């Protein structure tokens, strides 16, 4: 027999809770309500699809791990199970996994790339370059079809018709659009563009995704000339806009930023003309004042003043020369006399030293002279020819003639005999 006992409210809610917790599903919906307050243990939000809404909760630690930051109007996909909160009698969906859906996924990826490029300094204000005031060549990188290219060219012709426009027609949608945009930037820069306008007309978030590509962002940052972006409409902001040197709201606004208008140039020329006129007036006034001061100088009033200083210098030099010549002559005479005295003394000393050396040399020569030896009683004996000196008695025999040299005179002798 079935139990017909009435349940308490708590029992009924417990029964519902147990039944709901067995239902685990994955749900796709748009965030319509959100309560994410500091200090809450969970994040509370509601997803809806236009026909129904479903209250959800997600514990704080699981929400932080998901890496997703919920925003109103964002499409999300949640996974979990239904549960019932007995004290309030309310059913809710307890989320265990959360991820963006559709455009939300794209926005999350774009936000992540933007944070990465920003950390690398590609969006720093000090990296961005000023636009040239009067570019003679303006590059345009956009689709060759559509309204944007006509708006840009028409604006450039109207504002600054003297500039040469270098157009690179590229794909701005589709899988190959990013590669095409990068090549377009390279081509117009290589062709000599001094500033580049990068733009396209409006479209959905998915349509603008090529301008959120990392390759396009790095090509914009690496472009050798400043880049002005005009992508989509006013609310649209892409990563290319963030790294560009100047970001305009539309392609037309980008063309206006890249090229000065004739009115602006006219006003600038008028301003420069006024400044030049005032500068010339000041220069003429200063020059006139300087001329008046020069005319009043003594040198122009009395020509003799011009030579007065030189004449005084010449007189002073003449006086100095007159005083210096006698003094110099006296000093030179005195030095000459001292030199004569030194030379006489040196000459006497040199003669005395030479005489001493000659006497010593003569004495030594006298000591070594054979005549001196003969003077002491010795004699020299020669053969009869008078040239060969005899040193031994064995060199002559009895009856041979010899010559004997004495200290004074020579004797002619005949050998009678010899002894050893």
Buried (B, 14 or more C-beta within 10 A) or exposed (E): EEEEEEEEEEEBBBEBBEEBEEEEEEBEBBBBEBEBEEEEEBBBBBBEEEEEBBBBBBBEEBBEEBEBEBEEEBBBBBBBBBBBBBEEEEBBBBBEBBBBBBBBBBBBEBEEBBEEBBEEEBBEEEEBEEBBEEBEBBBBBBBEEEEBBEBBBEBBEEBBEEBBBBBBBBBBBEEEBBBBBBBBBBBBBEEEBBBBBBBBBBBEBEBBBBBBBEEBBBBBBBBEBBBBBBBBEEEBBBBBBBBBBBBBBBBBBBBBBBBBEEEEBEEEEEEEEEEEEEEEEEEEEEEEEEEEEEEEEEEEEEEEEEEEEEEEEEEEEEEEEEEEEEEEEEEEEEEEEEEEEEEEEEEEEEEEEEEEEEEEEEEEEEEEEEEEBBEEEEEBBBBBEEEEEBEEEEBBEEEEEBBBBEBEEEEEEEBEEEEE
